[in-house]
Amino acid sequence: MHSSTLSCYARMVAFPAILPFPSAMRASFLAAINQICSEKNVSADQVIEAVKQAIATAYRKDYGNKEQEIRVRLDEGKDLPTILIVKEVVESVENENFEISKKDAKKIRSDSDVGDEIEIDVTPKEYGRIAAQAAKQVILQKLQEAERQSLYEKFKDRENELLTATVTKTDPNWVTLEIEGMAVSLPWREQIPGEHYYTGKRLRVYLDTVEMSGKGPQLRISRTHPNLVRKLLELEIPEVRNGDVEIKAIARDAGFRSKVAVLSKDQRIDPIGACVGQKGVRIQAVMEEINGERVDMLEWSEDAIKLISTALQPASISAVIIVNDKEYFDEENRRIKKRAAVFVEEAQRPMAIGKKGQNIRLATELTGFELDMYNYEELPAFKAKLAELRGDPLPAPASEEGSTEAPQVSPAPHSVEESSDQKPTKAE
């Protein structure tokens, strides 16, 4: 905490005890509050409330007890706060801490009656420096709490948004960023692999959640979250921002590759072309922000087989069979995921799987289907076995595969029998 702020706190609690002139006290008191509000980004109402609570706490400690209900009134025309004990008017007093007899109440306020609440001025004649010093730590604590709450409310409504940050410190396991005057840590697991961070570097982060802890608000930020790509696309592409092009799904291997499926709500708009931009300028701007990560734009399809085939590109897919098109729990409460079998020529298999399984892993995440890869020669045997398990008639011979059969089993028209010429649009 800055020394100027500490001295400001000291002045605020000490002035009532050392200044005899109300006008001087008031000017200094308000100036201290304004300085605190300016430096610590809290409202004046929160500071005044903290002062009242601190003075009430100090009074209970030196003059009263914990059972008493104490109120503090700050009047501009007085050089000291007014301390009030609140009591209920009763016929017979059982607890003097919060009850007063009707007879005694009428001495204070003539119209008092049973059941009324009465305020009794108990301000000590020499209530100054001792009370102020006792209250100072409480005031500091309350101001810190108010500052934390103010920061929490400031960022809570901005969850799932893009924030601009500046690197202020780098360590082996985390990077410290400054976001609108607040220091926030970016842990290593949320950093893009291979990205170089240095003091003064400006970058964008995705604000996932804001949580309140004992140390104040904690901002969970990320450079690896799939929604970082989504928000960057919204920022760079007007058609996405205004809703003409919808992002249906994103699969991301941060630092290496992302696959984004988009759908146009306007037949006149090419969703892939709108996202890529002229000479790739739009998608290039997104890639530069995420350290050169490759972004593949794909056209979304409600046809699961077509979507799977597109998601596995640039590999040419020979056939796709949907084994299970719905996710459910079996009798033993085991989760059964959606699953599909993908058939490719042997030469296409390495490309379909990708380096370290990246391509098929991203396609699985994008489509929501668990994908099993087979060689195309295994297709007849697979279909026969699947039909046997389902109790369906055996599939037609290979020469009749172009006929329309059960949609989830036959490779035609719902599965892809020939290599597709359509390639995903990507920026190298």
N, C-alpha and C positions, 0 to 999 in steps of 0.2 A: 504494500500500500504506500502511496506517495506521502512524503513528509508534509506537503502542503495540505493534503486531505486530513492527516492526523491533527495538524494544528487547527484546522477548520473545525474538527470535532471538539477539540479542547475549548476553543473559543465559544462554541455553541453551548456547552454545558457550564462553562465558567462565568459567562457574562452576567447571569442573574445574580451571582453572589458578589460581584466586584464593581458593578456599575450602579451608581445611585440614581442616575437620571433615566427615566423611562424612555424618552425619545432616543437617547444614545443606545440604550439596550435594544430597543426595537430595531433600529437600523442595522446594528451589528448582527443581531439574531437572524433577521431575514437575509442579510448578505451571506451569512454562513450557510443557511439552508440552500440558497440559490447556488452557491459554489459547489456544495455537495451534489445537488441535483445535476449540475452541469458536468462535473467530473465523473460521477458514478452512474449516470443515466437512470435516475430514479425520480419518481414524481414527488412534488413538495408535500402532497397529502400523506404519502408513505413516511416521509421523514418526520412530519409533525406527529403522526400516530406513534412512531418509534420513541419520540421524546416523551410523550405522555405516558407510555407504558413504562419507560425507564424511571421516570420520576415517581410513579405509583409504586414500582418495585422498591426503590430506595426508601420511600416513606414506610412501607410495611416492615422493612428491615430495621429501621432506626426508631420508629414511633408506634407502629401498629402490630398486626399479626396477619397471618395468611388467610384467616377466615373473613376478614373485612373486605367489603366491596369498595374499592377506592376509585374515584374519578378525578381526573386532572383537567382543569380548564385553563387555557392560555388566552388571556385577554390582552389586547394591544395596549390598553391604557394602564397596565400594571407592570411593575418591574420584577414581579415574582409570579410563578404559577399559583393558582388557587387549588388547594387540596380539599377534596370533598369525600366524606364518608356517607354512603347510601344506606339508609335503614328503612324498615317497614314499620308503620305505626300499628301497634297492637294494644289490646286491653291489659294483658299481663305479659311482662317481658320474661322470656325463658333464656334467650341468648343475647347478651348486650352487643355482640359483634355486629349483628344485622337486624336487631329489633330495638324499638324505642316505644316508651309508653305514650299514650295519648296526651297525658298531662304535660310531659316534657316536650312533646312535639309541638304543642300549642305555644310554648315559649319561643320557639323558633319561627313557627308559621301559624298564625292565629286560626286559619281555616283548616288546619290539619284534622283528619278523621281516620278512624280505623281502616286499614287496608291501603292507605295512601303511602306513597314512597317519598321520603324526605331526604334532602341533601344537607349535610352539616359541614360547615366550613371549619376545618381543623388545621389550617395552614400554620406551621410553627413560626414564631416571631423571628427566629434566627435560622431560617431555612436557606442555606447558601452553599458554600464551597463543599462542605462534607457530603451533602446530598448529591451535589453535582458530580463529584468524583466517584461516588458510589454508583451513579447512574451511567457513567461514561462507557463502561464495558458493555452494559446492556444495550446502550444506543448503538455502539459499534456493531454488535451482533445483529440487531434489528435492521440496521442499514445494509449489512451484508446479505441478510435474508431478502430484503426488498430488492436489492440489486440482482440477486439470483432469480427471483421470481419475475422481475422485469425482463431479464434475458430469456428466461424460459418462454414467457408469453410472446416475446418478439420472434422466436424461431419455431415455436410449436405449430403455428399455422402455416409454416413454410415447408413442412415435411413433403417429400417426393418432389422437391424442386431442385433446380440447378443453382449452385452458389459459386461466386467467384472468390478465389482464395489466393493468398500470397505466402510463399514459403519463408519462414523466419528462422528455422533451425532444422538441421538434419542429424539424425542418429541412426545407428545400425538397424534398429527394429521399428522405428517410427519417424515420421516427419511432422514437425510442428507448423501449423498454418495459422494465418490470421484471417478471420472472416468477420468483416464489419466490426473490427475492434476487439473481437473475442479470440483467444488462443484455443485452437482445436487440434487434437492429435489425429494423424492419419496412420493407423497401424500398418505393419508390413503386409498383412493379409489383404488389405484393401488397396494396396499400391499395385500399379500395373507392372508386371515383371519386366525388368530391363529398363524401366524409365529412370532417367537421371534427374534428381531433385537437387536444387541449389538455392541458396538464400537469394530472395528477390524474385524468384520465378513465379509467374502468374499462371494459374490453371483453374479449371472448372471441376467441381466435385458434385456428387449427388448426395443430397441430404436424405438419408433413409428414415431415421427416427430421432426424436428429441426426448430424452428421459431426465427426470429430476432425481438427483442423488444427494447424499449428504454434503458433497463438495460443490453442489450447484448443478445447473443444467449440463447434460452431456450430449453433444451432437455426434450422432453416428453417421459419419460421412464415408464415401467410397469412390474409388476410381475404377473399380472392377465390376460394379453392379450393372446388370443388363439395362436397367432403366437410365443409366448415364447415356448410353447410345440412343435410347428413345428420346430423351430430352434434347440431346444435341441435334438429332434429326428435326425435332420440332422447331428448334432455334434457327436452323439453316434452311429449312424447306417450307415455304409459305403454304404449299398444298397440304402438308402434314399438319401444320399449325392451325389452319382454318378448318380441318376435318374433311377436305375433299379426298385425301388419301389417308387411309387408316392403317396403322401398324398393328397387325394381327398377332404376331409372335416374334420373339427375339431369342436367339440362342447365342451364348457368348463364351469364348475361351479368351479371357482378358489378356491383352498384349499380343495375341496372335491372329485370331480370326473371329468374326461375328457373322451370323446369318440372320437376315431380317426379312420377314414375310409381310408384304404390303398388299392392300386391296384398294382399288379406286371406286369411289361412290359415284363418280361421274364418268360415263362412257367416253366422253371426249378427252379424258385425261389418261395418259399412259403412266401408271404408277411407278414403273421402273425408271422411265425417262425423267419423270419429275424429280425423283430422289437423286438420280445420278447427276443431272444437270448437264448443261452444254460443256462438252469436253471433260466431263467428270468433275467440274468445279465444285459442285455442292457436296458430293460424297467425299471429295478430297479434303474439304474443310473439316468435315467430321473426323476423318482419319488422322489429320494432323493434330487435332485436339486430344486424341487417345494414343499418342505416341506412334503413329503410323500403322496401327492395327488394321488389318484387312477387313473390309466390310462387304459382304455379298448381299445384294438385293434380289429377292425372289418374289414372284407373284403368288399370292395366296389362292388356294382352291378349297372349296368345301368337299370336293372329291378326295377322300383320304389317299387313294392310290396315286392320283395325279400329284398330290402334295408331297407324298413320300418320294416319288420319282424326281420331282423338282428339287427337293431338299438335299438329295444325294448328289446332285450335279456338282462338279463337271463330269462325273462318271455317267456312262450310258447304262441305264437300267433296262434289263430284258423283260422282267416280269415282277409283279408284286402281288402277293396274296394276303388278304386280311384274315388272320387267324382268329382274332378276337377284337371286335370293334367297340366294346364297352368295358369300362373298368368297374369291377364289383368285388364283393367279399364272398368267399365260398362258405361251405357249411362249417368249416373249422376256423372261420373268421380270418382267413388269410387273404391278403389283398392280391387280386388278380388284375394285372395291368393290361392295357390295350397292347396288342402284339401283331406284328406283320412279318411275313417272310419275303425277303428281297433276293431276286435271282439275277446274276450278272455273268457275263462271259469271263473266263479266267483272266483275260488281259485287262479287264476293267476292275477286277477285284481290289488290287492295291489302291486305286484311285477312289473307289467307293468307300473303302475303310478309312483311308487317309493316314497321314503320318501319326503314329502313336494312337490310332483310332479316332483322330480328331473329327474327320468328316462324318462318320456314322454316329459319333457321340453328339455332335451338334444337330444332326438331322433328327435324332431321337428326341432331343430336348425341344426342338422346334415343332415337331409334329405331335408329340405326346404319345407316340407308339414305341414300344420296345421292338427293335429291328434285329432280325436274325438274317445273316448273310449266307447265301448258298450259291454254288455254281449252277449255271443254267441247265446243265445236263441232269441235275437232280430234280428238276421240276416235275416230270411225270410221276416219279416215285413219291414225291412229296404230296402231290395232289391225290394220289391213290390212297396214301396213308391217312390223309386228312379226311377224305370221304369215308374211309372205313371207321375212323374214330367218331365221326358225326352220324354215321348210319345213313349217309346219302348214297345214291346210286354212283357207281364208278364213273369217273370222268370220261368224256369222249376221247378217242384216239387223237394223236397229235395233229392229224390232218384236219380234224374238226374243231381245233381249238379256237377258231374264229367265231364259232357259234355262241349264242347267248346262253349261258348257264347260270347257276346260282351266283349272284353278284359277289359274294365274299370268297368264292373258291375259284371260279373260272378266270383265266388270264385275259379274257376278252368279253365285253369291252372294258371291264374295270381294271384290268392289269395291262401293263405295257409290254408288248411283244417285240417291238422294234426299238432300236436306239433312237432316242429323241434328239432332234437337231437343236432344240431350244437350250440355251446356256444361261446360267445365272449371270446377271450383270454385276461386275465387280470392278474394283479399282485396284490395279497392281501398285 
